């Protein structure tokens, strides 16, 4: 890790900061999109206010929600396990994927 991006003097803390920033970004984007979607659906009388809070998923929907959760966790875990300096994180994994190797 270059000293330019080494804020704490410990690469493990740098990875933790990367994880927190990624979580914050994911949460912000998701919350904003969810709010806009709900507002549009209520405005167009497709949903009533509060309908989302009362939603119960069926089996297929539950599988989709679980898959999405697992994919998010996988992306977050990659931050903790990635190789390479902060300037180009996951470069080794990216190059391995391009060459058809496991990362």
Rosetta blueprint (number, residue, H / E / L):
1 X L
2 X L
3 X H
4 X H
5 X H
6 X L
7 X L
8 X L
9 X L
10 X L
11 X H
12 X H
13 X H
14 X H
15 X H
16 X H
17 X H
18 X H
19 X H
20 X H
21 X H
22 X H
23 X H
24 X H
25 X H
26 X H
27 X H
28 X H
29 X H
30 X H
31 X H
32 X H
33 X H
34 X H
35 X H
36 X H
37 X H
38 X H
39 X H
40 X H
41 X H
42 X H
43 X H
44 X L
45 X L
46 X L
47 X L
48 X L
49 X L
50 X L
51 X L
52 X H
53 X H
54 X H
55 X L
56 X L
57 X L
58 X L
59 X H
60 X H
61 X H
62 X H
63 X H
64 X H
65 X H
66 X H
67 X H
68 X H
69 X H
70 X H
71 X H
72 X H
73 X H
74 X H
75 X H
76 X H
77 X H
78 X H
79 X H
80 X H
81 X H
82 X L
83 X L
84 X L
85 X L
86 X H
87 X H
88 X H
89 X L
90 X L
91 X H
92 X H
93 X H
94 X H
95 X H
96 X H
97 X H
98 X H
99 X L
100 X L
101 X L
102 X L
103 X L
